[in-house]
Amino acid sequence: MDGKRVKREWAEKLLTAAAKYRYALLVLLLGAVLMLLPGGKREASAPDPETETAFDRTAVQREMEQILSRIDGVGRLHLMLTVVSGGEQELAQNESVSRSASPEGTQEYTQKTETVLLGRGSEQQAVVKRTLYPRYVGALVVCEGAENAAVRLQVVQAVSALTALPADRISVVKGSP
């Protein structure tokens, strides 16, 4: 009988505590229910310009043309860049390997790879481990002032500084762009 009395006293204490903190318990219960509800489908939002890293060769060429045309004596110019590959992103991944052995003595290995996702609110984005930028292989600059050796040298040095191309991969020729 002593065990039943202890259980009854414990139940009475629990009921009085529940009555005392009923609003707090109600809020906790409501929060748990809301967390279990599935989120509604939303339309895809526009990509954030800070996180968007797609390589746009024409935009880079235009920007470089504007910069190079400011060099004294260059005049109007046109630039063409060639690339081996565009920019790439390497995503963070979790890898797990499991091993199982059978009674016959055979072992089986299973490898599982998952992309790491980071949640922001109801959205999830992949975690970028590193960003690989495009590798340039050559540049052609057609400009009005290319007959001057000093102008050609300045253009080659500027393109080399912006693209990390060696001078032998950069061609500067006279023309009317």
KEKE-3310 file (N, C-alpha, C; in steps of 0.2 Angstrom, whole numbers, plus 5000, padded with zeros to 4 digits):
npx = (5004:5010:5017:5007:5003:5013:5014:5002:5004:5014:5007:4998:5006:5011:5000:4996:5007:5006:4994:4998:5007:5001:4999:5012:5015:5005:5010:5022:5017:5010:5021:5028:5019:5018:5031:5031:5023:5022:5031:5025:5025:5035:5038:5053:5065:5073:5091:5103:5113:5126:5129:5129:5139:5142:5151:5154:5159:5158:5154:5166:5175:5170:5171:5185:5189:5184:5193:5205:5204:5207:5220:5233:5235:5229:5216:5201:5196:5195:5192:5196:5194:5200:5195:5198:5189:5174:5170:5169:5162:5166:5158:5154:5155:5148:5155:5152:5157:5152:5153:5149:5148:5145:5139:5145:5158:5161:5163:5155:5156:5150:5148:5143:5139:5135:5129:5133:5121:5115:5104:5094:5082:5067:5074:5086:5104:5118:5134:5148:5164:5175:5179:5182:5190:5189:5201:5211:5217:5221:5223:5216:5219:5212:5217:5217:5229:5240:5251:5261:5275:5276:5263:5258:5266:5261:5248:5249:5255:5245:5234:5240:5242:5228:5223:5232:5239:5253:5265:5267:5255:5246:5240:5242:5236:5235:5221:5204:5192)
npy = (4994:5006:5009:5013:5024:5033:5035:5041:5053:5058:5060:5069:5080:5083:5086:5098:5106:5107:5114:5126:5130:5131:5139:5141:5128:5126:5135:5129:5116:5121:5126:5115:5108:5116:5115:5103:5103:5103:5113:5125:5125:5136:5149:5149:5160:5175:5173:5177:5191:5191:5178:5172:5166:5164:5162:5175:5178:5187:5199:5201:5203:5215:5224:5224:5229:5242:5247:5245:5253:5266:5268:5278:5282:5271:5271:5266:5250:5232:5216:5199:5185:5169:5154:5139:5132:5137:5145:5135:5127:5119:5108:5105:5090:5076:5061:5043:5027:5011:4995:4978:4962:4945:4929:4919:4924:4934:4951:4966:4982:4998:5014:5030:5046:5063:5079:5093:5104:5120:5127:5141:5149:5144:5139:5130:5129:5123:5120:5129:5123:5127:5139:5138:5147:5153:5147:5156:5155:5162:5178:5191:5207:5220:5235:5253:5260:5251:5252:5258:5253:5255:5257:5244:5236:5241:5237:5223:5221:5225:5216:5204:5206:5206:5194:5184:5178:5173:5184:5179:5173:5183:5193:5208:5218:5230:5238:5242:5243)
npz = (5000:5003:4991:4982:4988:4987:4974:4971:4979:4971:4959:4962:4966:4953:4946:4953:4950:4936:4935:4940:4931:4919:4908:4903:4900:4890:4880:4877:4872:4861:4853:4850:4842:4831:4826:4821:4810:4793:4782:4770:4752:4743:4731:4721:4727:4721:4717:4729:4726:4732:4735:4723:4711:4698:4683:4672:4657:4647:4654:4662:4651:4646:4657:4658:4646:4647:4657:4651:4640:4646:4647:4642:4625:4620:4614:4606:4610:4608:4617:4619:4628:4631:4639:4649:4657:4666:4681:4696:4710:4725:4735:4752:4760:4769:4773:4775:4781:4782:4789:4787:4793:4789:4795:4788:4786:4776:4772:4770:4763:4764:4757:4760:4754:4758:4754:4763:4770:4774:4785:4783:4790:4783:4771:4763:4760:4751:4758:4753:4750:4744:4731:4714:4702:4685:4673:4663:4646:4635:4627:4617:4611:4602:4596:4593:4596:4595:4587:4593:4603:4617:4621:4618:4627:4639:4639:4638:4650:4659:4656:4659:4673:4677:4673:4676:4665:4656:4647:4634:4630:4627:4615:4606:4595:4581:4575:4570:4582)
capx = (5000:5014:5019:5002:5002:5019:5012:4996:5006:5018:5003:4995:5011:5012:4994:4996:5012:5003:4989:5001:5011:4997:5000:5018:5014:5001:5014:5027:5014:5009:5027:5030:5014:5020:5037:5030:5019:5027:5031:5021:5029:5036:5041:5060:5066:5079:5097:5106:5119:5132:5131:5129:5146:5142:5156:5151:5165:5157:5154:5173:5178:5167:5174:5192:5189:5183:5199:5211:5204:5209:5227:5235:5237:5226:5211:5196:5198:5190:5196:5193:5197:5198:5195:5198:5183:5171:5171:5166:5161:5167:5153:5156:5151:5149:5156:5152:5158:5150:5156:5145:5151:5140:5141:5150:5165:5161:5162:5153:5158:5145:5150:5138:5141:5129:5131:5131:5116:5115:5097:5092:5074:5064:5078:5093:5109:5124:5140:5153:5170:5180:5177:5188:5189:5191:5208:5212:5222:5224:5219:5218:5217:5213:5216:5219:5236:5244:5257:5266:5277:5275:5256:5257:5268:5257:5242:5251:5256:5238:5230:5243:5240:5221:5221:5238:5242:5260:5265:5267:5248:5243:5242:5240:5236:5232:5215:5198:5187)
capy = (5000:5012:5011:5016:5031:5037:5036:5045:5059:5061:5062:5075:5086:5084:5090:5105:5110:5108:5119:5132:5132:5129:5143:5139:5121:5127:5138:5123:5111:5124:5127:5108:5106:5121:5113:5096:5104:5104:5120:5126:5126:5143:5150:5150:5167:5177:5172:5183:5193:5190:5171:5170:5166:5161:5166:5178:5180:5194:5204:5202:5206:5222:5228:5224:5234:5249:5248:5245:5259:5272:5268:5283:5280:5264:5272:5261:5243:5226:5211:5193:5181:5162:5150:5132:5131:5142:5144:5130:5127:5112:5108:5101:5083:5071:5054:5038:5021:5006:4988:4973:4955:4939:4923:4915:4927:4939:4957:4971:4989:5003:5021:5035:5053:5067:5086:5097:5109:5125:5130:5148:5149:5138:5138:5127:5130:5119:5124:5129:5122:5132:5141:5138:5153:5151:5148:5159:5152:5167:5185:5195:5214:5224:5242:5258:5262:5246:5253:5261:5248:5257:5255:5237:5234:5243:5233:5216:5220:5226:5210:5199:5207:5205:5187:5179:5175:5175:5188:5175:5171:5189:5196:5215:5220:5236:5238:5247:5238)
capz = (5000:5003:4985:4979:4991:4985:4967:4972:4981:4965:4954:4965:4965:4946:4944:4955:4946:4929:4936:4942:4925:4913:4902:4900:4896:4884:4875:4875:4868:4854:4849:4848:4837:4825:4824:4818:4804:4787:4779:4764:4746:4742:4725:4722:4727:4717:4720:4732:4722:4736:4735:4716:4709:4691:4679:4666:4653:4643:4659:4663:4646:4646:4662:4656:4640:4650:4661:4647:4636:4650:4646:4637:4619:4618:4610:4607:4609:4609:4620:4618:4633:4631:4646:4649:4661:4670:4688:4699:4717:4728:4740:4758:4760:4774:4770:4781:4778:4787:4787:4790:4792:4789:4799:4783:4786:4771:4774:4765:4765:4761:4758:4759:4754:4758:4753:4769:4769:4780:4785:4785:4790:4779:4766:4764:4755:4751:4761:4748:4753:4740:4724:4709:4697:4678:4671:4656:4642:4630:4627:4611:4611:4596:4598:4589:4598:4595:4583:4598:4607:4624:4623:4618:4633:4645:4638:4639:4657:4662:4655:4663:4680:4678:4671:4677:4659:4654:4641:4627:4629:4626:4609:4606:4587:4579:4572:4572:4585)
cpx = (5004:5017:5014:5001:5007:5017:5007:4999:5010:5013:4999:4999:5011:5006:4994:5001:5009:4997:4992:5004:5007:4998:5007:5018:5010:5006:5019:5023:5012:5015:5029:5025:5016:5027:5036:5026:5024:5026:5028:5026:5029:5039:5048:5061:5072:5085:5100:5113:5126:5134:5131:5136:5147:5147:5153:5157:5164:5157:5162:5176:5176:5171:5182:5193:5188:5190:5205:5211:5206:5216:5229:5238:5233:5220:5205:5199:5193:5195:5192:5197:5195:5199:5195:5191:5181:5172:5167:5166:5162:5163:5156:5152:5153:5150:5156:5153:5156:5152:5151:5148:5145:5143:5146:5157:5166:5160:5160:5154:5153:5148:5144:5140:5135:5132:5128:5127:5116:5108:5097:5085:5072:5068:5084:5097:5115:5129:5145:5160:5175:5177:5183:5186:5191:5198:5208:5218:5225:5220:5221:5215:5218:5212:5219:5227:5241:5251:5263:5268:5276:5268:5255:5260:5264:5250:5243:5252:5249:5234:5233:5242:5233:5219:5226:5240:5249:5260:5264:5260:5244:5245:5238:5241:5233:5226:5210:5193:5180)
cpy = (5006:5014:5015:5024:5036:5039:5041:5052:5062:5064:5069:5081:5088:5088:5097:5109:5111:5113:5126:5135:5131:5133:5142:5133:5122:5130:5133:5118:5114:5124:5120:5106:5110:5118:5106:5097:5105:5111:5120:5127:5134:5143:5151:5158:5169:5176:5178:5185:5191:5183:5169:5171:5164:5166:5169:5181:5186:5200:5206:5205:5214:5226:5229:5229:5241:5251:5249:5251:5266:5273:5273:5280:5274:5266:5267:5254:5238:5220:5205:5188:5173:5158:5143:5130:5137:5141:5139:5130:5120:5113:5104:5095:5079:5064:5049:5031:5016:4999:4983:4966:4950:4934:4919:4918:4932:4946:4962:4978:4993:5010:5025:5042:5058:5075:5089:5103:5113:5128:5137:5149:5143:5136:5134:5128:5125:5123:5123:5128:5127:5133:5141:5143:5150:5151:5150:5156:5157:5173:5188:5202:5217:5231:5247:5260:5257:5247:5255:5255:5249:5255:5248:5234:5235:5238:5226:5216:5221:5219:5205:5200:5205:5197:5182:5176:5178:5180:5185:5173:5177:5192:5203:5217:5227:5235:5243:5243:5240)
cpz = (5000:4996:4981:4982:4989:4978:4967:4974:4975:4960:4956:4964:4957:4944:4947:4952:4939:4930:4937:4935:4919:4907:4899:4897:4890:4878:4872:4870:4861:4850:4846:4842:4830:4822:4820:4811:4799:4784:4772:4758:4745:4735:4726:4722:4722:4720:4723:4728:4726:4736:4728:4713:4702:4687:4673:4662:4650:4648:4661:4657:4645:4651:4661:4651:4643:4654:4656:4642:4640:4649:4641:4631:4616:4613:4611:4606:4610:4612:4620:4623:4631:4637:4645:4652:4665:4677:4691:4707:4720:4734:4746:4758:4766:4771:4776:4777:4784:4784:4791:4789:4793:4793:4794:4783:4780:4774:4769:4768:4761:4763:4756:4759:4754:4758:4760:4767:4776:4779:4787:4785:4788:4773:4768:4758:4756:4754:4755:4752:4750:4733:4720:4703:4691:4677:4664:4653:4637:4630:4620:4612:4605:4598:4593:4590:4598:4591:4588:4603:4614:4626:4623:4624:4639:4645:4640:4647:4661:4662:4659:4670:4681:4677:4673:4671:4658:4648:4634:4625:4627:4620:4608:4598:4586:4574:4574:4575:4583)
residu = (MET:ASP:GLY:LYS:ARG:VAL:LYS:ARG:GLU:TRP:ALA:GLU:LYS:LEU:LEU:THR:ALA:ALA:ALA:LYS:TYR:ARG:TYR:ALA:LEU:LEU:VAL:LEU:LEU:LEU:GLY:ALA:VAL:LEU:MET:LEU:LEU:PRO:GLY:GLY:LYS:ARG:GLU:ALA:SER:ALA:PRO:ASP:PRO:GLU:THR:GLU:THR:ALA:PHE:ASP:ARG:THR:ALA:VAL:GLN:ARG:GLU:MET:GLU:GLN:ILE:LEU:SER:ARG:ILE:ASP:GLY:VAL:GLY:ARG:LEU:HIS:LEU:MET:LEU:THR:VAL:VAL:SER:GLY:GLY:GLU:GLN:GLU:LEU:ALA:GLN:ASN:GLU:SER:VAL:SER:ARG:SER:ALA:SER:PRO:GLU:GLY:THR:GLN:GLU:TYR:THR:GLN:LYS:THR:GLU:THR:VAL:LEU:LEU:GLY:ARG:GLY:SER:GLU:GLN:GLN:ALA:VAL:VAL:LYS:ARG:THR:LEU:TYR:PRO:ARG:TYR:VAL:GLY:ALA:LEU:VAL:VAL:CYS:GLU:GLY:ALA:GLU:ASN:ALA:ALA:VAL:ARG:LEU:GLN:VAL:VAL:GLN:ALA:VAL:SER:ALA:LEU:THR:ALA:LEU:PRO:ALA:ASP:ARG:ILE:SER:VAL:VAL:LYS:GLY:SER:PRO)
# end
